Amino acid sequence: MSLRDSIAAPMVPVRYRVVERRRETHDTVTLTSVPDAGVDALEEPRPGQFHMLSAFGVGEVPISVSGVGPQGGIEHTVRAVGANTEALDALSAGDAVGVRGPFGRGWHLDGAAGMDVVVLAGGIGLAPLRPVIQHLIEQREENRSVRLLVGARRSEELSFTSDLAAWSEAPGIEVAVTVDSATREWSGRVGVVTNLVEDLDVDAPRTVAFVCGPEVMMRFSARALIEFGLLPEKIQLSAERNMKCAIAHCGHCQYGPLLICRDGPVFDYPELCELMEVREL
Amino acid sequence: MNQNIRIEPSRLAATRFLSGLPEQSATTLSACAREITIGRGGFLAHESRTADEFFVIERGLVAIELLAPGRGPLIVATVGKGQLVGWSWLFSPRIWHFDAVALELTQAIAFDAEAVRQACDADPELRHELTGRVARAMSLRLEGIQIQLLDLYGSPS
């Protein structure tokens, strides 16, 4: 590779092909993609990292990795909320998709060794946490409690329902789900996801938390976890801003002194807590 | 609804809502309390009826809901182990504003609201303890509902 190519490489999408499309909710799909014939696979992403996905002819968006499959397959869960994501949502098996990355700083899973773990997800925030849960299941530690707390708008808008059912059966893991509104067809909890925190049965000072969801939800969740007894530095959040270049050149994702694409998207709560309360940011 | 099982004071303090209640207050309150067990679909409270009781859930899950014409019951919130159901008994006109329905087999401590009000009149410390705890429960519920109203998981557009 020439110097020019190596400099350009992070900006050039690699051609992948969608091999599976699974509908999660009415506006959310999970796409599994593999490198196109004759194309080298990208570096395997770590949990919490993201790719820039291109719908050719439409545009490019940052999407967290929601899983890694066999043969270099990567899973991305996309919610259709704009032109780019609607184009990705419309892809079918066999369609091409451009992939750049992986980028960013992922979850610090080493910090969870020997600790109880709380995974707290709101809405599609469960997607980047899915590899964390899979990791915790694969690296199961005896005497460690893993608690997955999931919030969604309504029961019909819960993603990864088959995973949630499987995780509920996994040893050492308890799953609690709450929705913001429901009819009697839903027999589970109704209310904000932070309500689930006070029911936790973990050893708070030796618990780490991985949190992802809308920013306001993360703010309230972090406060609830700290009030419950977790140490602020043991809480990790995945932030989201307007990522464009993904290599800390364009500045679109600047968040105070931070560039989310380079310094994040995963941060320890103390790195973000003051910034999250600055109105101008 | 199974009823009339008397409650020991220590059992009140074992619930999250009444955790740390001074012994004297727990003893006074326990004289106004009884155990109830209610099956799935059973009502703890009906909208518009007199709020002559309130409940602390020991086991199970209760829906706070409203019946909407043409839509059926809509659940506003659920209340689980250790939490309070009902504060309408504190305020005029002392009627329930929502239904409270067991979503699963539920065991709760039911309190006679009139007896508790009289006990509070006679015991300022109990009044202080109880109103503070009810206020906190209301505050948490309100905060949760306010966040729910933001529809954070809805489409950004």
Interface residues (C-beta under 8 A of the other chain):
Chain A: D27 V81 G82 G122 G123 I124 G151 A152 R153 E157 T178 D180 S181 A182 T183 R184 W186 S187 G188 R189 V190 G191 V192 T194 N195 E198 D199 G213 P214 V216 M217 F220
Chain B: R16 L61 A63 E65 R71 G72 P73 L74 I75 V76 A77 T78 G80 K81 L103 E104 L140 G144 I147 Q148 L150 D151 L152 Y153 G154 S155 P156 S157
